[in-house]
Amino acid sequence: MQAVDLGRVSEIERESFKAPWSRGMIKGLCGLENAVCLVLDVDDVVQGYVSARVESDEIPILHVVNLAVAPALRRQGYGKMLLAGILKQGLDAGCEWSYLEVHTTNPAAIRLYRKAGFKIFRKRSHYYEDGSDAYEMGAAVEESLKSLGR
């Protein structure tokens, strides 16, 4: 992700989430040394993005922070492409495991993550700013990539 992409990424963020991250928050995350941020360009227009952090105490773990596709292009495989791309980046960084949080009321995202081999390992009540709940899901990175056909 480049600075020029931030406006469109912020727009997709606002269209996708009840409590969207601000442009500054996205810029801050993507500016971190341990961050990986990818965009999906379709016909030279940013139509999706994914961001993650490589977290490490002893073993690097990929924390997928945000993933969204523009509403008009959802359910066309772009979310799967973005997820596979960020998992590949995590694998290249030495991550064997990945985890993420997802709204309990987002069945499309939960389906995508389950297809990628992610499993729910706990529910976090009142996780999001608006008080809604999240599932924490995790998976082995290599197995997820295989599940996604990568």
C-alpha positions as CSV (number, residue, x, y, z in Angstrom):
1,M,0.0,0.0,0.0
2,Q,1.3,3.4,-0.9
3,A,0.3,6.9,0.4
4,V,-1.7,7.5,-2.8
5,D,-3.9,4.5,-1.9
6,L,-5.0,5.8,1.5
7,G,-8.0,7.8,0.3
8,R,-9.6,4.9,-1.5
9,V,-8.7,2.5,1.3
10,S,-10.4,4.8,3.8
11,E,-13.4,5.0,1.6
12,I,-13.7,1.1,1.4
13,E,-13.1,1.0,5.2
14,R,-16.1,3.4,5.8
15,E,-18.3,1.4,3.4
16,S,-17.4,-1.9,5.1
17,F,-17.5,-1.4,8.8
18,K,-19.8,0.2,11.4
19,A,-16.7,1.5,13.3
20,P,-14.2,2.2,10.5
21,W,-10.6,3.0,11.1
22,S,-9.6,6.5,10.3
23,R,-7.2,7.4,7.5
24,G,-4.6,8.2,10.1
25,M,-5.1,4.9,11.9
26,I,-4.6,3.0,8.6
27,K,-1.5,5.1,7.7
28,G,-0.1,4.5,11.2
29,L,-0.6,0.7,11.0
30,C,0.9,0.5,7.5
31,G,3.9,2.6,8.6
32,L,4.9,0.1,11.3
33,E,8.0,-1.9,10.7
34,N,6.2,-5.2,11.3
35,A,3.2,-4.3,9.1
36,V,2.2,-5.8,5.8
37,C,-0.4,-3.9,3.8
38,L,-1.7,-4.9,0.4
39,V,-4.2,-3.4,-2.0
40,L,-6.2,-5.0,-4.7
41,D,-6.2,-3.0,-8.0
42,V,-8.9,-3.7,-10.5
43,D,-8.6,-1.7,-13.7
44,D,-6.1,0.6,-11.9
45,V,-8.6,1.4,-9.1
46,V,-8.1,0.2,-5.5
47,Q,-11.0,-2.1,-4.8
48,G,-9.8,-3.9,-1.7
49,Y,-7.1,-4.1,0.9
50,V,-5.7,-6.2,3.7
51,S,-3.4,-5.3,6.5
52,A,-1.6,-7.4,9.1
53,R,1.2,-7.3,11.6
54,V,3.9,-9.8,12.2
55,E,3.9,-10.2,16.0
56,S,6.7,-12.0,17.7
57,D,7.8,-12.9,21.2
58,E,9.7,-16.0,20.1
59,I,7.8,-17.3,17.1
60,P,6.5,-14.9,14.5
61,I,2.7,-15.0,14.2
62,L,0.7,-13.1,11.6
63,H,-2.2,-11.0,13.0
64,V,-4.6,-10.2,10.1
65,V,-6.0,-6.8,11.2
66,N,-8.3,-5.6,8.4
67,L,-9.6,-7.1,5.1
68,A,-12.2,-5.5,3.0
69,V,-13.4,-5.4,-0.6
70,A,-15.5,-2.6,-2.2
71,P,-19.2,-3.5,-2.0
72,A,-19.7,-3.7,-5.8
73,L,-17.0,-6.4,-6.1
74,R,-17.8,-8.6,-3.2
75,R,-18.5,-12.4,-3.6
76,Q,-16.2,-12.6,-6.7
77,G,-13.1,-14.2,-5.0
78,Y,-11.3,-11.0,-4.3
79,G,-11.4,-11.5,-0.5
80,K,-9.9,-14.9,-1.0
81,M,-7.1,-13.4,-3.2
82,L,-6.3,-10.8,-0.5
83,L,-6.3,-13.3,2.3
84,A,-4.0,-15.6,0.3
85,G,-1.7,-12.7,-0.5
86,I,-1.3,-11.6,3.1
87,L,-0.8,-15.2,4.3
88,K,1.9,-15.6,1.7
89,Q,3.6,-12.5,3.0
90,G,3.3,-13.9,6.5
91,L,4.8,-17.2,5.4
92,D,7.7,-15.4,3.7
93,A,8.3,-13.5,7.1
94,G,8.6,-16.9,8.9
95,C,5.1,-17.0,10.3
96,E,3.7,-20.5,10.9
97,W,0.4,-19.3,12.5
98,S,-2.1,-16.6,11.8
99,Y,-5.0,-15.2,13.7
100,L,-7.7,-12.5,13.3
101,E,-10.9,-11.1,14.8
102,V,-14.2,-11.1,12.9
103,H,-17.6,-9.7,13.8
104,T,-19.9,-12.5,15.0
105,T,-22.5,-11.0,12.7
106,N,-20.4,-11.2,9.5
107,P,-21.3,-14.7,8.0
108,A,-19.6,-14.0,4.7
109,A,-16.2,-13.3,6.3
110,I,-16.6,-16.2,8.7
111,R,-17.3,-18.5,5.7
112,L,-14.2,-17.2,3.9
113,Y,-12.0,-17.7,6.9
114,R,-13.4,-21.2,7.6
115,K,-12.8,-22.2,4.0
116,A,-9.2,-21.1,4.5
117,G,-8.9,-23.4,7.5
118,F,-9.4,-20.9,10.3
119,K,-11.1,-22.2,13.4
120,I,-12.9,-20.2,16.1
121,F,-11.0,-20.4,19.3
122,R,-13.0,-17.9,21.4
123,K,-15.7,-15.3,21.4
124,R,-14.8,-11.8,22.7
125,S,-17.8,-10.0,24.1
126,H,-18.0,-6.2,23.4
127,Y,-14.7,-6.4,21.4
128,Y,-15.5,-3.6,19.0
129,E,-16.1,0.1,19.7
130,D,-19.8,-0.2,19.0
131,G,-20.1,-3.0,21.6
132,S,-20.5,-5.8,19.2
133,D,-18.8,-9.2,19.7
134,A,-16.0,-10.8,17.8
135,Y,-14.7,-14.3,17.2
136,E,-11.0,-14.9,17.3
137,M,-10.0,-17.3,14.7
138,G,-6.7,-19.0,14.0
139,A,-5.0,-21.2,11.5
140,A,-1.7,-22.7,10.4
141,V,-0.4,-20.5,7.5
142,E,0.7,-23.2,5.2
143,E,-2.5,-25.2,5.7
144,S,-4.5,-22.1,5.0
145,L,-2.7,-21.4,1.8
146,K,-3.3,-25.0,0.7
147,S,-7.0,-24.6,1.5
148,L,-7.1,-21.5,-0.6
149,G,-5.4,-23.4,-3.5
150,R,-2.2,-21.5,-3.3
